Amino acid sequence: YSPWYANQSLKSAYISKDKGENVIMLRDENGVTREAKFPDKIESISNVHWAPNDEKLVAGINNQLFIYEEGLALWKKYLPNNHAIHYVYFKNDDEVLFSSDSNGDWQIWQLNLQNMQLRQVTTAGGYSVQQGEDTRYLYLTKFNEAGLFQLDIASGNEELILSGVKITSWNKWQIRGNNLYLMANNNLSRYTIDTHEKRNVFDFQQFQHLSFYFH
C-alpha cells in the first residue's frame, strides 16, 4: 500500500506487510520487486519521496530522516535524533525539505546533502511541504491551523490559498506541474495554481479511498 512513483521512469516504491512487519519494496520498470532492506525494525513510516533523477528515496522512518541510494542498495540516516521527523520531500537532487518537531513547534527545514547545511524555512508553522513548477514558492500545510498555504521563499510572505484543507489532510495533496491535487470528502479536485481555478476530477463514492498519487 501507499505507492510512490518515480519521476522519470515507471519505477515505484510501496509499503508491504506480507512478512508481518513493515518493509519498503521497490518495483522496477519490468515489474520485478525487491525489498529495500532497512537495518532496523521499521516501527513507523510517514511518507517516501523519490529524487527528481530517480536515483534516491528519502523516507521518514521511525521519526528520523533516511535516504536510500538505489545504486548502493543502502539506507543512510541524516540528522541527529533531536529532530523528530514527519514529512519528507526532495526539493531537487541535492536538497531535501522536511518537517521537524522541536518542543511541539512543527516547522519546515531544508537540508543540503552536499555540504550538510541545515536551515529553517518556515517560522509560522509547517507540517507537509511541496514545491510547484515556479520554484519561487513552496506549498505547505500546518499542524495547528487548517488550510493549504503558499510561501514566497525569498520574502517569507505567506498566503492561504485553499481554506478547505483539514489538518489531517497532510498526506492527501500533491503538486504536478502547475496543478495541485487534493483529496477531500468523496472526491479528488484539481486547483490550477496560476488561475486559481478549482475543478472536480474524480468521484470516490464507489471506492474506499485512503490515498492517491499522480504519476
Phi, psi and chi 1 to 4 in degrees:
 res  aa     phi    psi   chi1   chi2   chi3   chi4
   1 TYR       -  172.2   63.0   96.1      -      -
   2 SER    54.0   64.5  -66.0      -      -      -
   3 PRO   -73.9  144.4   28.6  -34.7      -      -
   4 TRP  -127.0  120.7  -63.9  -78.3      -      -
   5 TYR   -95.5  146.6  -64.4   97.3      -      -
   6 ALA   -69.8  168.7      -      -      -      -
   7 ASN   -92.6  -36.0  -60.2  -73.4      -      -
   8 GLN  -108.7   -3.5  -53.3  -64.3  -29.2      -
   9 SER  -145.5 -175.5   66.3      -      -      -
  10 LEU   -96.9   16.8  -63.8  177.2      -      -
  11 LYS   -71.2  157.0  -63.4 -171.6  -62.0 -175.6
  12 SER  -151.5  163.5   62.2      -      -      -
  13 ALA  -128.4  150.1      -      -      -      -
  14 TYR  -157.6  166.4   60.5   93.0      -      -
  15 ILE   -96.2  138.5  -58.8  171.9      -      -
  16 SER  -129.3  145.1  173.0      -      -      -
  17 LYS  -121.0   22.1  -73.6 -169.7  174.8 -178.3
  18 ASP   -60.6  -27.7  -70.4  -13.2      -      -
  19 LYS   -92.3    6.8  -63.3 -178.1  178.9 -179.8
  20 GLY    92.0   -4.3      -      -      -      -
  21 GLU  -147.6  165.6   57.4 -175.1   35.1      -
  22 ASN   -66.1  129.9  -70.5  -38.8      -      -
  23 VAL  -137.1  152.9  -62.6      -      -      -
  24 ILE  -102.3  123.1  -65.3  177.4      -      -
  25 MET  -105.8  148.9  -59.4  -67.3  -65.1      -
  26 LEU  -116.3  138.7  -59.4  178.0      -      -
  27 ARG  -121.5  124.4 -176.6 -178.0 -172.4  -85.7
  28 ASP   -85.7 -177.5   68.0   18.1      -      -
  29 GLU   -68.0  -18.1  -64.8 -179.6  -75.6      -
  30 ASN   -95.4    3.6  -62.2  -45.9      -      -
  31 GLY    88.1    4.0      -      -      -      -
  32 VAL   -79.8  130.6  178.5      -      -      -
  33 THR  -111.4  151.1   61.2      -      -      -
  34 ARG  -153.2  157.2   63.1 -177.4  176.8   87.0
  35 GLU   -85.2  133.8 -179.0 -178.5  -14.6      -
  36 ALA   -85.9   85.9      -      -      -      -
  37 LYS   -62.8  124.2  -66.8 -175.3  177.8  179.9
  38 PHE   -95.9  141.1 -167.1   71.7      -      -
  39 PRO   -68.2  -22.3   22.9  -33.8      -      -
  40 ASP  -124.6  176.5  -59.9  -50.3      -      -
  41 LYS   -71.4  133.1 -177.2  177.5 -179.8 -179.8
  42 ILE   -87.6  107.8  -61.4  178.5      -      -
  43 GLU   -83.8  -35.5  -59.6  -71.3  -10.3      -
  44 SER  -153.0  149.4   63.7      -      -      -
  45 ILE  -133.2  121.1  -57.1  171.5      -      -
  46 SER   -80.9  -60.6   60.8      -      -      -
  47 ASN  -161.5  169.1   73.7  -57.3      -      -
  48 VAL  -132.2  145.4  175.8      -      -      -
  49 HIS  -145.9  136.9 -170.0 -115.0      -      -
  50 TRP   -81.6  146.2  -71.7   85.9      -      -
  51 ALA   -68.2  153.6      -      -      -      -
  52 PRO   -55.4  -31.1  -29.6   37.2      -      -
  53 ASN   -86.8    2.5   62.0   12.7      -      -
  54 ASP    67.0   15.8  -68.2   -6.1      -      -
  55 GLU   -96.7  -16.5  -64.7  177.8   -0.3      -
  56 LYS  -136.9  158.1  -60.4  175.8 -176.9  177.6
  57 LEU  -123.5  137.2  -71.7  167.7      -      -
  58 VAL  -108.5  140.0   61.2      -      -      -
  59 ALA  -141.9  143.0      -      -      -      -
  60 GLY   -94.3   99.8      -      -      -      -
  61 ILE  -119.5  128.6  -59.4  176.8      -      -
  62 ASN    52.1   38.6  -60.4  -17.8      -      -
  63 ASN    65.5   20.6  -59.7  -41.1      -      -
  64 GLN  -128.4  164.9  -59.3  -60.0  -45.5      -
  65 LEU  -100.7  121.2 -169.1  151.7      -      -
  66 PHE  -125.8  146.4  -70.9   87.3      -      -
  67 ILE  -123.6  133.1  -69.3  178.6      -      -
  68 TYR  -106.9  121.1 -177.5   80.9      -      -
  69 GLU   -94.4  112.9  -65.3 -159.5   33.0      -
  70 GLU   -63.4  -37.9 -167.0  173.4   14.3      -
  71 GLY   -63.7  -30.9      -      -      -      -
  72 LEU   -98.1   -9.1  -59.5  175.5      -      -
  73 ALA    51.1   50.1      -      -      -      -
  74 LEU  -139.6  133.2 -177.6   67.1      -      -
  75 TRP   -91.5  140.4  -72.4  100.0      -      -
  76 LYS  -132.3  132.3 -179.9  179.4  177.9 -179.2
  77 LYS   -87.2  137.4  178.8 -174.6  173.0 -175.7
  78 TYR  -118.5  147.3  -72.0   75.2      -      -
  79 LEU    75.4  149.2  -55.1  176.4      -      -
  80 PRO   -74.5  169.0   26.2  -34.5      -      -
  81 ASN   -67.5  -15.3  -72.1  -20.3      -      -
  82 ASN   -72.2   -7.9   63.2  -37.7      -      -
  83 HIS   -92.6  110.8  -80.4  -85.4      -      -
  84 ALA   -86.9   99.5      -      -      -      -
  85 ILE   -82.4  138.6  -55.3  -62.3      -      -
  86 HIS  -118.1  -83.2  178.8   62.4      -      -
  87 TYR   -91.7  140.0 -168.1   91.4      -      -
  88 VAL  -129.2  149.4  -66.0      -      -      -
  89 TYR  -160.6  130.2  178.3   81.1      -      -
  90 PHE   -79.7  111.4  -99.9  111.4      -      -
  91 LYS   -71.4  -42.1 -178.1 -178.0  177.9 -175.1
  92 ASN  -154.5 -173.5   54.0   55.9      -      -
  93 ASP   -64.0  -21.4  -69.0  -31.2      -      -
  94 ASP  -114.7   -3.9  -63.6  -39.6      -      -
  95 GLU  -132.2  136.2  -67.4  177.5  -47.6      -
  96 VAL  -117.3  135.7  170.4      -      -      -
  97 LEU  -102.1  143.9  -63.9  170.8      -      -
  98 PHE  -155.8  158.3   63.5   92.2      -      -
  99 SER  -102.2  142.0   60.5      -      -      -
 100 SER  -139.4  141.3  175.3      -      -      -
 101 ASP  -100.3  121.1  170.0   25.7      -      -
 102 SER  -122.7  106.3  175.7      -      -      -
 103 ASN    56.9   40.6  -61.1  -40.3      -      -
 104 GLY    81.3    4.8      -      -      -      -
 105 ASP  -105.6   97.5 -178.0   23.5      -      -
 106 TRP   -80.8  124.1  -73.1   96.2      -      -
 107 GLN  -136.3  163.1  -58.5  -70.5   -8.3      -
 108 ILE   -94.2  134.5  -58.2  -60.6      -      -
 109 TRP  -123.6  160.6  -62.8   71.8      -      -
 110 GLN  -126.9  133.6  177.7  175.2  -63.8      -
 111 LEU  -120.1  123.9  174.0   65.8      -      -
 112 ASN   -87.3  119.4 -173.3  -55.2      -      -
 113 LEU   -76.6  -15.4  -57.6  178.0      -      -
 114 GLN   -82.2  -45.0  -63.8  -61.0  -45.7      -
 115 ASN  -114.4    3.1   57.7   22.2      -      -
 116 MET    61.6   22.0  -63.1  -54.6  -63.6      -
 117 GLN   -72.4  131.7 -177.4  177.6   -4.9      -
 118 LEU  -119.3  132.1  179.8   67.4      -      -
 119 ARG  -142.2  149.2   73.3  177.1 -176.8   89.2
 120 GLN   -84.9  129.5 -174.2  173.0  -28.2      -
 121 VAL   -93.8  -42.7  176.4      -      -      -
 122 THR  -109.2  157.8   61.2      -      -      -
 123 THR  -125.0  -16.8   56.9      -      -      -
 124 ALA  -104.6   19.2      -      -      -      -
 125 GLY   104.3  148.0      -      -      -      -
 126 GLY  -170.8  134.1      -      -      -      -
 127 TYR  -125.2  -37.2 -160.2   53.4      -      -
 128 SER  -136.9  152.6   63.2      -      -      -
 129 VAL  -151.2  144.0   60.6      -      -      -
 130 GLN  -146.0  163.7  -64.6 -176.2   36.8      -
 131 GLN  -113.8  140.1 -177.3  172.6 -103.2      -
 132 GLY   -88.8 -173.1      -      -      -      -
 133 GLU   -63.5  -36.6 -163.4  170.9   58.6      -
 134 ASP   -86.7  107.6 -172.3  -21.1      -      -
 135 THR   -73.1    1.6   57.7      -      -      -
 136 ARG   -71.0  -19.8  -66.8  177.4  -59.5  171.2
 137 TYR  -121.5  148.9  -58.4  103.2      -      -
 138 LEU  -116.5  154.6  -66.1  177.6      -      -
 139 TYR  -122.1  135.7  -62.1   84.9      -      -
 140 LEU  -150.3  158.1   56.1   97.6      -      -
 141 THR  -112.2  167.5   64.0      -      -      -
 142 LYS  -123.5  159.3  -59.9 -175.6  179.9 -176.3
 143 PHE   -78.4  -30.9 -179.0   70.6      -      -
 144 ASN  -121.0   14.8   56.4   -1.0      -      -
 145 GLU  -149.5  123.5 -174.7  176.6   -6.3      -
 146 ALA   -69.4  157.7      -      -      -      -
 147 GLY   114.7  166.7      -      -      -      -
 148 LEU  -119.4  131.4 -160.8  142.1      -      -
 149 PHE  -117.2  148.4  -59.5   82.1      -      -
 150 GLN  -105.7  127.0 -178.8 -172.5   65.0      -
 151 LEU  -114.7  122.3  174.0   67.9      -      -
 152 ASP   -77.8  113.7 -174.1  -44.7      -      -
 153 ILE   -63.3  -41.4  -61.2  174.2      -      -
 154 ALA   -69.6  -47.1      -      -      -      -
 155 SER   -90.7  -22.2   68.4      -      -      -
 156 GLY    81.9    1.4      -      -      -      -
 157 ASN   -69.8  141.2  -67.4  -27.7      -      -
 158 GLU  -126.8  140.2 -169.9  177.6  -86.1      -
 159 GLU  -136.3  134.5  177.3 -174.2   -2.8      -
 160 LEU   -76.9  120.8  174.6   67.4      -      -
 161 ILE  -109.6  -25.2   60.4  169.3      -      -
 162 LEU  -136.6  116.6  -73.9  174.4      -      -
 163 SER   -86.9  -20.3   58.8      -      -      -
 164 GLY   -87.6   33.6      -      -      -      -
 165 VAL  -109.7  115.9 -179.2      -      -      -
 166 LYS   -73.5  157.1  -61.6  178.6 -179.1  178.4
 167 ILE   -59.7  -33.2  -67.4  174.6      -      -
 168 THR   -78.0    0.5   54.2      -      -      -
 169 SER   -95.0   23.0  -62.3      -      -      -
 170 TRP   -59.7  -26.2   61.9  -93.1      -      -
 171 ASN  -108.7   18.2   61.5  -17.8      -      -
 172 LYS  -121.9   33.2  -65.0 -177.0  178.3 -179.2
 173 TRP  -145.8  153.5   64.9  -77.4      -      -
 174 GLN  -155.2  141.6 -177.0 -169.7   -3.5      -
 175 ILE  -103.4  131.3  -68.5  178.3      -      -
 176 ARG  -133.6  114.7  -87.0  -71.3 -175.1 -110.2
 177 GLY    64.0 -123.9      -      -      -      -
 178 ASN  -102.0   14.6 -168.6   43.3      -      -
 179 ASN  -116.9  142.0  -67.6  -47.4      -      -
 180 LEU  -114.4  122.7 -170.9  155.5      -      -
 181 TYR  -104.2  136.0  -64.0   89.6      -      -
 182 LEU  -133.9  129.0  172.3   67.3      -      -
 183 MET  -100.2  118.7 -172.3  169.9   70.5      -
 184 ALA  -147.8  144.4      -      -      -      -
 185 ASN    55.4 -118.7  -59.8  -39.2      -      -
 186 ASN  -117.6   28.4  -71.6  -46.0      -      -
 187 ASN  -148.6  162.9   64.1   71.7      -      -
 188 LEU  -110.6  122.7  179.4   68.7      -      -
 189 SER  -115.7  156.2   58.4      -      -      -
 190 ARG  -118.1  126.4 -179.7 -177.1   65.6 -146.6
 191 TYR  -111.5  116.9  173.7   83.6      -      -
 192 THR   -84.2  119.3  -57.4      -      -      -
 193 ILE   -63.9  -42.9  -65.5  173.0      -      -
 194 ASP   -68.2  -43.3  -76.5  -10.7      -      -
 195 THR   -97.1  -10.2   63.4      -      -      -
 196 HIS    63.4   21.2  -52.4  -71.3      -      -
 197 GLU   -83.7  135.7 -179.1 -175.4   18.6      -
 198 LYS  -120.3  129.7 -171.8  176.6 -179.8 -178.9
 199 ARG  -135.9  149.5  -73.0 -171.6  177.2 -177.6
 200 ASN   -78.5  134.4 -173.4   57.6      -      -
 201 VAL  -107.4  -41.4  174.7      -      -      -
 202 PHE  -152.4  142.9 -170.4   77.1      -      -
 203 ASP  -105.1  126.4 -167.0  -25.8      -      -
 204 PHE   -97.3   16.6  -72.5  104.0      -      -
 205 GLN   -53.9  -36.2  -67.0  -78.7   -5.6      -
 206 GLN   -93.1    1.4  -58.6  177.5   20.6      -
 207 PHE  -126.7  149.7  -57.3   92.5      -      -
 208 GLN   -92.3  107.2 -176.4  179.3   10.5      -
 209 HIS  -105.8  137.7   57.4  -77.9      -      -
 210 LEU  -117.1  -35.8  -63.6  175.2      -      -
 211 SER  -160.4  171.9   63.4      -      -      -
 212 PHE  -146.8  164.8   78.5   97.2      -      -
 213 TYR  -155.2  123.9 -159.6   93.4      -      -
 214 PHE   -88.7  129.4  -96.4   95.3      -      -
 215 HIS   -98.2      - -175.2 -145.9      -      -
